């Protein structure tokens, strides 16, 4: 997330404008801990390093629907996933809670296919997205991060799930 002087968060469109107008005036850079600060002529840009590992809580922004497409909807955005440091993975699959375990080695990510879920009945649309999510989760063999977004892929490189940090 880009922050300008005064600490205001900048969305993508405002950030693009700020960069176009402000970057040419930058004449100083400072690195402190996990932060890069660029400044000059009344403009300050602060960039914070994103997380490096998979551990954390996420909102799901896209689910492979099994038809060669990653889809996003209100139903997919209700799905959460938490990768704990102890190797457990859990969350809300859209209707039911789920839990399993995972192993990560570099970019390799294996999720135990024996996923336990609660057994609540929900609307058909939510149940369909939940099944797509659980199928996609079982297919995951790798992960990558580009800034904040995380992509979970299968062994052919096809995207199975897209995530953003929760909160």
N, C-alpha and C positions, 0 to 999 in steps of 0.2 A: 504494500500500500504506500502510495506517495503522500507525504505530508509537506505542506508548504508552511512558511513562516506563520506562526499563530496556532499551529497544530491542527488545522482543519484537514480532514481526509478529503481526497480528491477522487471523484469518479473518473471513468475512462475518458469521457469527452472533455471534461474540464482539465484533466491531467494532460491530455494531448495539447490543448491550447496553452497551458502553463509551460509545458516543455518547449513548444515552438517559440514562445515569447521570452522565456526565462533562460534557457540554456545558453543562448549567445552571450549573456551577460555574466556567466559564471567565470570567476577568476581565482577561486580557492576551493580546495578539497581537503576534507579531514576524515580520517577513519578512527573511530573510537569503539572498541569492543565489537559489536555486531552491526554497527551503523556506519553508513557512508553519508556525509553531509557535503553538499556542493552549494557554494554561495557566491554572491556578487551583485553589486548595485541594487540592493534592496530585495533580492530574491534568495530564498534558501530552499533547497530540495534535500529531504532526508529519506534515505532508503534503508530499511531494516532487512537483515538477512532472514530468509525464510527457514523453516525447519528442514532438517536434513534426513531424518529417518521416517519410517512409516508410523511409528507410535503416535497416537493422538486420536481425537474425535473428529468425525467428518459428517457432512451432509452429502447425500448422493445427488448428483446433478444430472446423471445420465445412466441408462441401463441398456445393455444390449438386449434387444427383443427377440433374438434368435432368428431374425430374418435379415441379417446383415445390416442392421441399423442400430445406432445408439439413440434412444429416445429420451426426452425429458418432458415431464408433465407435473401437475400438482401432486399426483400420486407418487412419482419418483422422488420428488423433493421432500416427501414426508419420511423417506428412508434415511436412517442414520447407521453409522458403523463406527466402532471404537476398537482400535488396535492397542491393546495394553502391553506394557513392557514385559509382563510375565508370559507372553505368548498366547494370550486368550484374545479372541475377537468376538464382539457382541454388538447388539443394537436392535433397532426396530426395522423389520423387513417391509414395512408399509402397513401391515395389519398385526402381525405377530412379532413377539420378541424372539431373537435368535442368539445362539452362542455356539462357539466352536473354538478351535485352536489354529494357530498359524506358525509358520517358520519363515524367517526372512534371512537370506544370505546375499548381500549386495542387492542387485536388481531382481534376484529370484525371490518369488513369494509363493508359498504353498499353503493353501487353506484346507484343513481337514474336511473331507467331504461329508463326514458324519455330523452335520449341523443339527443341533437340537432347536426346536421351535415350540412356542406355545401353540395351542390348537384352537384359537378363536376363529369364528366365522365372520367374514366381512363382506362388503359389497363385491360383486363379481369383478368389477374393474380393479379394485384394490388387490384382490386375490390373484388376478392375472399378472399384475405388475410384480407382486411379491414372488410369484413362481419364476418370473423372468429374472428377477434379482438373484434368487437363490441358485438358479441355473448358471447365471453369469458368475456368481461368486465361486461356485465349484470349478469353473473353467480357468480361473486366474492362475497364472504361472509367473507373472512378473509385474513389476510396478515401476513407475517413473514419476518424477515431480519436475514441473517447470514453474518455478516460483511457488505459489501457493497451491494451484490445482494438482491433483494426483490422478494418474491414469493407471488402471489395473487392466492388464492384457492377458490373452491366452498364449499358448505356445506358438501360434502362427503370427502373433503380433497384433491380432485383432483386439480392439478396445472392447472390454467387457463392462467396465464401470468407470465413471468419472466422479471425482470427489472434490470437495472444497472443505477446508477446515471449518468446524462448527464454531459458532460464536462470533 
